[in-house]
Amino acid sequence: MTKLLITDDAAFMRMTLKNMVTAAGYEVVAEAENGAQAIELYNEHQPDLVTMDITMPEMNGIEALEKIKETDPSAKIVMCSAMGQQNMVVDAIQKGAADFIVKPFDENRIKEALDKALSR
């Protein structure tokens, strides 16, 4: 089963995404509420895939993406963004994100993005 780390500062968003990915057959091994925590949990759990919110306190998702990619260039990270963050999404893709999903989440788009990231 594919192991996932979900990163979002909003508990409701983590729960929503967790329910959707669990229903799609993924196993959530950890949840982080900021980028710094995501890096720690990534190193601890070595998940197959990470969903990473862009805008978070302490350390944003793009900074966390860069740090994880420094230690593991093969890390598969899918960015999560709200509408209106397109320029940040482009930046994240250039820095190694595999794909992105837009909030509010759409179950079909989530599955498509995760499958695409895993096939890389």
C-alpha positions in Angstrom: 0.0 0.0 0.0 1.3 3.5 -0.9 2.3 5.5 2.2 1.4 9.2 2.3 2.3 12.2 4.4 -0.3 14.9 4.5 0.8 18.4 5.2 -1.6 21.3 5.9 -2.0 23.8 8.7 -5.7 23.4 8.7 -6.9 20.2 10.6 -10.1 20.2 8.6 -8.2 20.1 5.3 -5.9 17.3 6.6 -9.0 15.3 7.7 -10.8 15.9 4.4 -7.8 14.9 2.3 -7.1 11.9 4.6 -10.6 10.6 4.1 -10.4 11.0 0.3 -7.0 9.3 -0.1 -7.8 6.5 2.4 -11.0 5.8 0.4 -8.8 5.7 -2.8 -6.6 3.0 -1.2 -3.6 5.0 0.2 -2.3 4.7 3.7 -1.7 7.9 5.6 1.4 7.3 7.8 1.7 10.8 9.2 0.2 14.3 9.2 2.1 17.6 9.5 0.7 21.1 10.3 3.7 23.1 8.9 6.7 22.7 6.7 9.2 22.1 9.5 7.1 19.3 10.9 6.7 17.8 7.4 10.5 17.6 7.0 10.9 15.8 10.3 8.0 13.4 9.6 9.3 12.7 6.0 12.7 11.7 7.4 11.1 9.6 10.1 8.5 7.8 7.9 10.0 7.9 4.4 6.5 8.0 2.8 6.1 7.2 -0.9 4.3 10.5 -1.5 3.7 13.8 0.2 0.9 16.3 -0.2 2.1 19.7 0.8 0.0 22.9 1.4 1.8 26.0 0.0 0.8 28.6 2.6 1.5 27.6 6.2 3.0 29.2 9.3 6.6 28.6 10.5 7.8 27.2 7.1 5.8 27.3 3.9 5.3 24.4 1.6 7.8 25.6 -1.0 10.6 25.9 1.5 9.8 22.4 2.9 9.7 21.1 -0.7 13.2 22.4 -1.3 14.5 21.0 2.0 13.0 17.5 1.4 14.3 17.5 -2.2 17.8 18.4 -0.9 18.0 15.3 1.3 15.9 13.0 -1.1 16.0 14.2 -4.8 13.6 11.3 -5.6 10.9 12.5 -3.2 7.4 12.7 -4.7 5.6 15.8 -3.6 2.2 17.0 -4.7 1.4 20.7 -3.8 -2.0 21.8 -2.6 -3.0 25.4 -3.3 -6.0 27.7 -3.0 -7.2 29.5 -6.0 -5.1 32.5 -6.9 -1.8 30.9 -6.0 -0.8 30.0 -9.5 2.5 31.8 -9.4 3.5 29.9 -6.3 2.4 26.6 -8.0 4.7 27.3 -11.0 7.5 28.0 -8.5 6.9 24.7 -6.7 6.8 22.8 -10.0 10.1 24.3 -11.1 11.6 23.3 -7.7 10.6 19.7 -8.2 6.9 19.2 -7.2 5.4 16.3 -9.1 1.9 17.9 -9.5 -0.6 20.1 -7.7 -4.2 20.0 -6.5 -6.4 23.0 -5.9 -8.7 23.5 -2.9 -11.5 22.8 -2.5 -10.4 19.2 -3.2 -11.9 17.1 -6.0 -11.6 13.4 -5.4 -11.0 12.5 -9.0 -8.3 15.2 -9.4 -6.6 14.0 -6.2 -6.4 10.5 -7.4 -5.2 11.6 -10.8 -2.4 13.8 -9.3 -1.2 11.1 -6.9 -1.2 8.5 -9.6 0.8 10.8 -11.9 3.3 11.6 -9.1 3.8 7.9 -8.3 4.4 7.0 -12.0 7.3 9.5 -12.3 
